[in-house]
């Protein structure tokens, strides 16, 4: 069995199914600097290494990392310039290095470093197709590029698009960049134009929670806006998604869009945000409403709540898109990259 080492900053809960899926075919060890992640149901192994922050960089012990990757048939390193030790082996061109995840930034110097690393890497495992044409134009060899479509495994996924709807839903961290205050204000302006039974469910926690609750009080929305706190139970989340006309995020979206699609719920978001690479799954008037400027959010909310057949149609397509971005699809990309370099 081939030995695969995956280099991460920490192990997020939603990544565990990915690592377990790989561990059914490979001897997988995840090297990271976070808290222990392996539970009684996980079959991947882990090695925790120490790190310290110096300016914008996170520095691990080179000795610990080299020891962890010794004798690996493939090393999959997260493509993040803030973790230079993880990327150092790429420069040695030892024929087994895969960079996972990529996106050009607005920093031209950083992009030149990314180009240099990509040309030296043995494989590039991509979240999506964004930037691939540009990468090739800048000298990356296309045969080294593999698609590992980024997704989130929802064990109780189900198409709820035909169920009766009664809410709008936001799920995520309560942070300024998510613009949840804009969502609450827009919802308030729409009250006279949408059915009286429609409520706004806000799921998540974060620094903005007191401020958002104060805004709800100020706008007199206490009976129409419900704060649920952080919810991680899949059945509880399914219950909340199942009654939603749409998952609404005025700020950037990423895996949250696929989470919504997993329950047959369309997305409403703004085109002008710097979304995650998963945004390429979001298609206006097919599985989502993607509006052009902040003033159009009111129109989108009114439209989705007054046209139940629209929510059903978009939701049905949203669920099909989630099925096309299944965990198995993501794992096939990993398999192709591992076999391609090892």
C-alpha positions in Angstrom: 0.0 0.0 0.0 1.4 3.4 -1.0 2.2 5.8 1.8 0.7 9.3 1.4 1.5 12.2 3.7 -0.8 15.3 3.8 0.5 18.5 5.2 -2.1 20.8 6.8 -2.3 23.7 9.3 -5.0 21.9 11.2 -7.7 19.2 10.6 -11.1 20.7 10.1 -14.1 18.5 10.9 -15.3 18.6 7.3 -11.9 17.3 6.0 -12.0 14.1 8.0 -14.2 12.2 5.5 -11.7 13.2 2.8 -8.8 11.7 4.7 -10.7 8.6 5.7 -11.8 8.1 2.1 -8.2 8.2 1.0 -7.1 5.9 3.9 -9.3 3.2 2.5 -6.8 2.9 -0.4 -3.6 4.3 0.9 -1.5 4.5 4.1 -2.5 8.1 5.0 -0.8 10.3 7.6 -2.0 13.9 8.1 0.8 16.1 9.5 -0.5 19.3 11.1 -0.1 21.8 13.9 -3.6 21.7 15.4 -5.3 19.7 18.1 -5.5 15.9 17.9 -8.2 15.0 15.4 -8.3 11.2 15.1 -11.4 9.7 16.8 -12.4 6.1 17.2 -14.1 6.1 13.8 -11.3 7.6 11.8 -8.9 5.4 9.9 -6.2 7.9 8.9 -3.2 8.5 11.1 -1.8 11.9 12.2 1.4 13.5 13.3 1.3 16.8 15.2 4.3 19.0 14.8 5.1 22.2 16.7 5.0 25.7 15.0 5.5 29.3 15.8 4.4 32.5 14.1 7.0 34.9 12.7 5.4 37.9 11.0 2.9 36.5 8.5 4.6 33.1 8.4 4.0 29.9 10.4 7.3 28.0 10.9 7.5 24.4 11.9 10.6 22.4 12.8 12.2 21.3 9.5 13.5 18.2 11.2 10.0 17.1 12.4 8.5 17.7 8.9 11.3 15.9 7.1 11.0 13.0 9.4 7.2 12.9 8.9 7.5 12.8 5.1 10.4 10.4 4.9 9.7 7.4 2.7 6.3 8.7 1.5 5.3 7.8 -2.0 3.4 11.1 -2.3 3.4 14.3 -0.3 0.3 16.5 -0.6 1.1 20.0 0.8 -1.5 22.8 1.2 -0.6 25.5 -1.2 -0.3 28.4 1.2 2.7 30.6 1.2 2.3 31.4 4.9 3.6 27.8 5.6 7.1 27.8 3.9 8.4 24.6 5.5 5.6 22.6 3.9 6.5 24.0 0.5 10.3 23.6 0.8 10.4 20.1 -0.5 8.9 21.2 -3.8 12.1 23.1 -4.5 14.1 19.8 -4.2 12.1 18.3 -7.1 12.2 14.8 -5.7 9.3 13.5 -7.8 6.5 13.1 -5.3 5.2 16.5 -4.4 1.7 17.7 -4.9 0.4 21.2 -4.1 -3.2 21.2 -3.1 -5.4 24.2 -3.6 -4.5 27.3 -5.5 -5.7 30.8 -6.3 -3.9 33.8 -7.6 -4.0 36.8 -5.3 -3.7 40.5 -6.0 -0.1 40.4 -4.7 2.1 40.2 -7.9 5.2 39.2 -5.9 3.4 36.4 -4.2 2.0 35.3 -7.6 5.5 35.0 -9.0 6.5 32.8 -6.1 3.4 30.7 -6.8 4.3 30.4 -10.5 7.8 29.2 -9.5 6.5 26.6 -7.1 3.9 25.3 -9.5 6.5 24.8 -12.3 8.6 22.7 -9.9 5.8 20.7 -8.3 5.2 17.2 -9.6 1.4 17.6 -9.4 -1.2 20.4 -8.8 -4.4 19.3 -7.1 -7.0 22.0 -7.8 -10.1 23.0 -5.8 -11.8 24.0 -9.1 -11.1 25.1 -12.7 -10.6 28.8 -11.7 -7.2 30.2 -13.0 -6.2 27.0 -14.8 -6.0 28.7 -18.2 -3.9 31.5 -16.7 -1.6 29.0 -15.0 -1.0 27.2 -18.3 -0.4 30.5 -20.0 2.2 31.3 -17.4 4.1 28.1 -18.0 2.6 25.4 -15.9 2.5 22.1 -17.7 -1.2 21.0 -18.1 -0.4 17.3 -17.6 0.6 18.0 -14.0 -2.8 19.5 -13.2 -5.4 17.3 -11.5 -9.0 18.2 -10.5 -9.9 17.5 -6.9 -13.2 19.4 -6.9 -13.5 20.9 -3.4 -16.7 19.7 -1.6 -18.2 19.0 1.8 -19.5 15.6 2.7 -23.1 15.8 4.1 -24.0 12.3 5.3 -27.8 13.0 5.4 -28.0 15.0 2.1 -31.5 15.0 0.7 -33.4 17.0 -1.9 -35.9 19.1 0.1 -36.6 21.4 -2.9 -40.3 20.3 -3.0 -41.0 20.8 0.7 -43.1 23.7 1.8 -40.9 26.7 2.7 -41.2 29.2 5.5 -37.8 30.9 6.0 -34.6 32.4 4.7 -31.4 31.1 6.1 -27.8 32.2 6.8 -25.2 29.6 8.1 -21.7 30.7 8.9 -19.4 32.7 11.0 -20.9 36.0 12.2 -18.2 38.2 10.8 -18.2 41.7 9.1 -17.1 40.3 5.8 -20.3 38.1 5.6 -22.4 41.3 5.6 -25.2 39.7 7.7 -26.2 43.2 8.8 -27.0 44.0 5.2 -29.1 40.8 5.1 -31.1 41.8 8.2 -31.7 45.3 7.0 -32.8 44.0 3.6 -35.1 41.5 5.2 -36.7 44.4 7.2 -37.3 46.4 4.0 -39.0 43.3 2.4 -41.5 42.5 5.2 -44.4 44.3 3.5 -43.8 42.4 0.2 -43.3 38.8 1.4 -45.7 36.4 3.2 -46.1 37.1 6.9 -45.0 33.6 8.0 -41.5 34.0 6.5 -38.7 34.2 9.1 -35.0 34.7 8.9 -32.9 32.0 10.6 -29.3 32.9 11.4 -27.0 30.0 12.3 -23.5 30.6 13.6 -21.5 32.4 16.2 -18.9 35.2 16.1 -17.9 38.6 17.2 -20.7 40.3 15.5 -23.5 38.5 17.4 -24.2 41.2 20.0 -24.2 43.9 17.3 -26.6 41.9 15.0 -29.0 41.1 17.8 -29.0 44.9 18.7 -29.9 45.6 15.1 -32.7 43.2 15.1 -34.1 44.8 18.3 -33.7 48.3 16.7 -35.6 47.2 13.6 -38.4 45.5 15.6 -37.7 42.1 14.1 -37.5 40.0 17.3 -40.4 37.8 16.2 -39.1 37.4 12.6 -35.4 36.9 13.1 -34.1 33.8 15.0 -30.5 33.3 16.2 -29.7 29.6 16.6 -26.0 29.9 17.6 -23.5 27.4 16.2 -25.2 24.2 15.0 -23.1 21.2 14.0 -25.6 18.4 14.3 -26.5 17.2 10.8 -30.1 16.4 11.5 -30.7 19.8 13.2 -29.1 21.5 10.2 -31.2 19.5 7.8 -34.3 20.6 9.6 -33.3 24.3 9.2 -32.3 23.9 5.6 -35.4 21.9 4.6 -37.8 24.9 5.2 -35.6 27.5 3.6 -36.5 29.3 0.4 -32.8 30.0 0.0 -29.5 30.3 1.7 -28.7 34.0 1.7 -25.1 35.3 2.0 -24.6 38.9 0.8 -20.8 38.4 1.5 -18.5 35.8 0.0 -19.5 32.2 -0.3 -17.5 29.0 -0.5 -18.3 25.5 0.7 -21.4 27.0 2.3 -23.0 27.0 -1.1 -22.4 23.2 -1.6 -23.7 22.7 2.0 -26.9 24.4 0.9 -27.1 22.5 -2.3 -26.8 19.2 -0.4 -30.3 19.9 0.9 -31.8 21.1 -2.4 -31.7 24.8 -1.3 -30.7 27.5 -3.8 -28.2 30.3 -2.9 -28.7 34.1 -3.0 -25.4 36.1 -3.1 -23.7 39.1 -4.7 -21.6 38.7 -7.9 -19.2 41.4 -6.9 -17.7 39.6 -3.8 -14.4 37.7 -3.8 -15.9 34.3 -3.4 -14.2 31.0 -2.7 -13.3 28.8 -5.7 -16.5 26.8 -5.0 -18.5 29.7 -6.4 -18.1 28.3 -9.9 -20.8 25.8 -8.8 -23.2 28.7 -8.3 -25.1 29.5 -11.5 -27.5 32.4 -11.8 -31.1 31.4 -12.6 -30.1 27.8 -12.6 -29.4 27.0 -8.9 -29.1 30.5 -7.5 -29.9 34.1 -7.7 -26.7 36.1 -8.2 -27.4 39.8 -8.1 -25.2 42.5 -9.3 -25.2 45.3 -6.7 -26.2 45.4 -3.0 -29.4 47.2 -3.8 -30.7 44.2 -5.7 -30.7 42.0 -2.6 -34.2 43.3 -1.7 -35.5 42.2 -5.1 -33.9 38.7 -4.8 -35.5 38.1 -1.4 -38.9 39.3 -2.5 -38.7 37.2 -5.7 -37.7 33.9 -4.0 -40.3 34.3 -1.2 -43.2 35.1 -3.5 -42.5 32.6 -6.2 -42.4 29.2 -4.4 -42.1 27.4 -7.8 -38.9 29.4 -8.4 -37.3 28.1 -5.1 -38.4 24.6 -6.0 -36.9 24.7 -9.5 -33.6 26.3 -8.4 -33.4 23.9 -5.4 -33.8 20.8 -7.6 -31.0 21.9 -9.8 -28.9 22.8 -6.7 -29.2 19.3 -5.4 -28.1 17.8 -8.8 -25.1 20.0 -8.7 -24.2 18.7 -5.2 -24.5 15.1 -6.5 -22.0 16.1 -9.3 -19.6 17.4 -6.7 -19.7 14.3 -4.4 -16.9 13.2 -2.1 -16.3 10.3 -4.5 -15.6 12.9 -7.3 -13.1 14.7 -5.1 -11.4 11.5 -4.1 -11.0 10.5 -7.7 -9.0 13.6 -8.2 -6.7 12.8 -5.3 -6.3 9.3 -6.6 -5.3 10.5 -10.1 -2.7 13.0 -8.6 -1.2 10.4 -6.2 -0.9 7.8 -9.0 0.4 10.4 -11.4 3.4 11.4 -9.2 4.1 8.1 -7.5 
